Amino acid sequence: MAQRGMAIAVHGGAGGSSLDSDGCDRAVHAGAKRLDEGGDALQAAVLAVELLEDDGRYNAGYGSALSLDGAGVEMDAAVMDSEGRLGAVACLRSARHPVRAALAVSRTPHWLLAGDGAERFAQAQGLARREEPSPRALEKHAQLIAALSSGSGKSETSALREHWNFSMPWDEAIRTFGSGTVGAVALDTQGRFAVATSTGGCAPSLLGRVGDTPIIGCGFFAGPAAAVAVTGVGEYIVPRLLARSIYEVALSRSMEQAIAAAIADFPADIDLGIIGISATDVVMRSNRDMPCAAVRR
């Protein structure tokens, strides 16, 4: 097969700060280096996401959002490429790099592992453990609890209180402890596409909540023609099968047009960010501020 160009793009979450784009720059250049060295698209995307998980400023891996009771995290991740590799994990608690667990799942007969099974699988793989919350995660948790305590939290607070399912009572959690995703899409010199995503979940949310990040066709999709990663509020992304829908539109239109149409059709008051790569386009768009970076050559 004749050698083609390569491209890789990463994002640090819709609603994040573009001031944190330096971490995305480091991740995307590490992924590009892997491609330059002959690595395939999936290897590059996973490496880039792994570096974002290590950063601490993004809601993934080390920087994952603390659960509302302040006692832990629930992390999701996924990988997929145009060669048929697919793996995902949901509700991981201790892995430093959930994306590595998702990659390991892609080598099993399954595509998704969740909860205790995913946790035991990650431990059996010898993956590094996440030891403590990052300073950014602690800061955001304190801000959330302060907002909920003052009555200025999100409108779903009453529903969360009604259906609260943590072992610690709601009032005790609030008294004691006073959303986002990362992703990468890549195209290697052999024309293979790949996507990798990772998230620390969202807060406030019920214990066991899973968003779009590990759900194929919703938070991610890769096929022979393109790769797409989505960031935002999963409860709005999943019903639209957004990543797959963008991929389908991009088959007959450009990736730029497909992503622009998806953002225009999304509720304006809900965070949404999308990155996509096709043979001709590298696109990074959001209806909010979003740290991101791309390399193409």
C-alpha atoms as one frame of an Amber mdcrd trajectory, in Angstrom:
protein
   0.000   0.000   0.000   1.354   3.417  -0.903   2.284   5.562   2.056  -0.061
   8.464   2.807   0.000  11.432   5.140  -0.717  11.209   8.862  -2.883  13.263
  11.210  -3.878  13.289  14.855  -6.125  15.560  16.948  -6.911  15.618  20.664
  -9.320  17.447  22.950  -9.453  18.087  26.700 -13.222  18.378  27.113 -16.001
  20.749  26.064 -16.395  23.476  28.649 -12.735  23.219  29.649 -10.291  26.085
  29.332  -8.208  26.741  26.232  -5.557  27.894  28.723  -5.017  24.171  29.294
  -4.258  23.512  25.627  -0.551  23.113  26.404  -1.339  19.637  27.748  -3.149
  18.846  24.519  -0.109  20.093  22.575   2.155  17.686  24.446  -0.246  14.795
  23.935  -0.777  15.395  20.228   2.937  15.736  19.500   3.661  12.520  21.391
   1.013  10.794  19.283   2.424  12.306  16.091   5.893  11.088  17.027   4.517
   7.582  17.452   3.005   7.799  13.969   6.283   9.111  12.530   8.063   6.124
  14.069   5.751   3.704  12.297   3.137   3.216  14.998  -0.427   2.637  13.880
  -3.333   5.007  14.411  -4.661   3.228  17.493  -1.268   3.199  19.213  -0.953
   6.948  18.626  -4.471   7.756  19.852  -4.060   5.661  23.001  -0.689   7.244
  23.809  -2.138  10.749  23.421  -5.086   9.961  25.707  -2.800   8.325  28.255
  -0.830  11.583  28.550  -4.073  13.535  29.025  -5.095  11.070  31.757  -1.783
  11.798  33.491  -2.103  15.587  33.298  -4.455  16.150  36.236  -6.243  19.164
  34.768  -8.628  17.164  32.574 -11.514  15.013  33.758  -9.872  11.650  33.064
  -7.468   9.325  34.849  -5.543  11.226  37.519  -7.814  14.266  37.118 -11.117
  12.352  37.283 -14.080  14.045  38.927 -14.765  12.893  42.471 -18.110  11.204
  43.044 -20.626  13.327  44.888 -19.837  11.652  48.232 -16.164  12.558  47.772
 -15.120   8.946  48.315 -14.082   7.796  44.866 -14.308   8.057  41.089 -16.028
   6.173  38.271 -14.038   6.230  35.037 -14.971   5.120  31.513 -12.850   4.711
  28.377 -13.005   3.253  24.878 -10.890   2.509  21.803 -11.815   1.633  18.227
 -10.104   1.519  14.858 -10.874   0.777  11.217  -9.162  -2.622  11.518 -11.959
  -3.946  13.744 -10.384  -3.444  17.155 -12.921  -2.326  19.771 -12.776  -2.212
  23.557 -14.345  -0.250  26.397 -14.580  -0.104  30.185 -17.117   1.551  32.468
 -17.153   2.459  36.155 -13.478   1.761  36.808 -12.346   2.968  40.232  -8.591
   2.638  40.537  -6.813   2.523  37.159  -4.535   5.462  36.421  -5.018   4.893
  32.681  -8.520   3.594  31.865  -7.699   3.875  28.154  -5.103   1.128  28.641
  -7.783  -1.069  30.186 -10.049  -0.400  27.184  -7.205  -1.345  24.832  -6.688
  -4.587  26.765 -10.400  -5.391  26.482 -10.092  -5.065  22.685  -7.830  -8.150
  22.787 -10.469 -10.279  24.564 -13.628 -11.914  23.106 -15.650  -9.002  24.603
 -16.003  -5.327  23.784 -17.160  -3.828  27.118 -16.400  -4.651  30.753 -17.999
  -2.733  33.628 -17.923  -2.317  37.399 -16.206  -4.967  39.508 -15.423  -7.071
  36.448 -13.645  -4.186  34.765 -11.813  -3.380  37.994 -10.549  -6.937  38.450
  -9.598  -7.117  34.778  -7.532  -3.915  35.014  -5.769  -5.215  38.114  -5.057
  -8.567  36.428  -3.469  -6.651  33.545  -1.066  -5.042  36.017  -2.145  -1.519
  35.070  -0.869   1.411  37.140  -3.214   2.494  39.906  -4.578   5.971  40.492
  -3.500   6.806  44.051  -5.068  10.191  44.847  -7.219  12.968  43.343  -5.447
  15.708  41.430  -5.488  19.255  42.876  -7.850  20.335  40.073 -10.291  17.497
  40.884 -10.295  18.431  44.574 -10.894  22.092  43.724 -13.825  21.298  41.435
 -15.394  18.975  43.984 -15.236  21.667  46.673 -16.870  24.152  44.301 -19.653
  21.669  43.474 -20.445  20.905  47.096 -20.485  24.621  47.926 -22.936  25.246
  45.076 -25.232  22.394  46.125 -25.107  23.455  49.765 -26.092  27.005  48.883
 -28.986  25.882  46.714 -27.394  27.230  43.540 -26.602  23.813  42.052 -28.000
  22.371  38.839 -31.724  21.816  38.403 -31.376  18.024  38.637 -30.265  18.235
  42.285 -33.726  17.395  43.641 -33.911  14.290  41.437 -30.460  13.218  42.612
 -31.487  13.620  46.231 -34.657  11.579  45.616 -32.753   8.724  43.965 -29.502
   8.992  45.951 -27.772   5.572  46.016 -24.415   6.131  47.741 -23.760   4.434
  51.097 -23.222   7.838  52.712 -26.488   9.775  53.264 -26.997  12.859  51.072
 -26.997  15.326  53.956 -23.841  13.839  55.421 -22.067  14.002  52.072 -22.912
  17.662  51.622 -22.016  18.506  55.202 -18.719  16.601  55.109 -17.315  17.574
  51.782 -18.553  21.141  51.966 -18.107  16.593  33.506 -15.902  16.236  30.813
 -13.939  13.843  28.605 -10.636  13.593  26.763 -10.230  12.053  23.348  -7.983
  11.526  20.349  -8.555  10.641  16.705  -5.768   9.557  14.381  -4.967   8.623
  10.784  -1.744   6.730  10.094   0.337   6.508   6.924  -1.335   3.238   5.920
  -4.757   4.890   5.869  -5.997   3.375   9.154  -8.286   5.445  11.395  -8.599
   5.183  15.183 -10.234   6.857  18.168  -9.599   6.702  21.918 -11.665   8.342
  24.662 -11.513   8.554  28.456 -13.555  10.284  31.159 -13.764  10.653  34.906
 -17.558  10.853  34.658 -19.670  13.770  35.768 -20.734  15.342  39.043 -23.311
  15.504  40.375 -24.502  12.064  39.299 -25.822   8.854  40.804 -23.413   6.036
  41.649 -23.048   3.781  38.609 -23.882   6.433  36.028 -22.388   5.812  32.569
 -22.389   8.464  29.872 -21.526   8.431  26.184 -17.750   7.936  26.416 -17.673
   4.093  26.393 -20.751   3.606  24.181 -19.959   2.792  20.553 -21.540   5.189
  18.077 -22.305   7.746  20.783 -19.076   9.110  22.253 -16.811   7.535  19.643
 -16.704   5.840  16.273 -14.030   4.826  13.756 -14.413   3.177  10.373 -12.673
   2.903   6.998 -13.422   6.541   6.134 -13.001   8.543   9.347 -12.794   8.684
  13.137 -14.905  10.821  15.494 -14.726  11.607  19.228 -17.448  13.521  21.079
 -17.366  15.348  24.418 -20.249  16.856  26.349 -23.313  15.710  28.270 -23.865
  12.023  27.604 -27.574  12.114  28.386 -28.000  14.345  25.315 -25.350  12.706
  23.121 -26.449   9.067  23.475 -30.032   9.390  22.120 -28.614  10.976  18.963
 -25.982   8.255  18.389 -23.920  11.347  17.691 -20.501   9.968  16.732 -21.957
   7.436  14.300 -24.367  10.023  12.885 -21.491  12.417  12.176 -19.521   9.605
  10.543 -22.459   8.776   8.253 -22.975  12.402   7.223 -19.247  12.784   6.528
 -19.451   9.951   3.979 -21.435  12.159   1.616 -20.318  15.576   2.833 -17.086
  16.859   4.357 -16.148  16.194   7.981 -16.246  19.970   8.482 -19.847  20.098
   7.270 -20.894  17.047   9.271 -19.530  18.412  12.550 -20.856  21.936  11.943
 -24.345  20.519  11.294 -24.222  18.389  14.459 -23.293  21.355  16.645 -25.915
  23.588  15.027 -28.599  20.957  15.695 -27.611  20.464  19.363 -29.243  22.370
  22.256 -27.238  25.580  22.612 -27.310  25.474  26.422 -25.646  22.021  26.584
 -21.867  21.614  26.298 -20.738  19.834  23.134 -17.359  19.362  21.496 -16.371
  17.165  18.545 -13.102  16.219  16.887 -12.999  14.278  13.631 -10.505  13.096
  11.030 -11.183  11.988   7.472  -8.831  11.485   4.547  -9.047  15.207   3.793
 -10.118  16.995   7.000  -8.965  17.465  10.582 -11.769  19.225  12.474 -12.046
  20.447  16.079 -15.243  22.293  17.016 -17.182  23.103  20.195 -20.042  25.315
  21.304 -17.924  26.139  24.370 -14.280  26.794  25.100 -12.365  23.541  24.590
  -8.645  22.786  24.935  -7.505  20.958  21.804  -4.605  20.507  19.398  -3.850
  18.820  16.073  -0.913  17.809  13.879  -1.134  16.921  10.188   1.598  16.156
   7.665
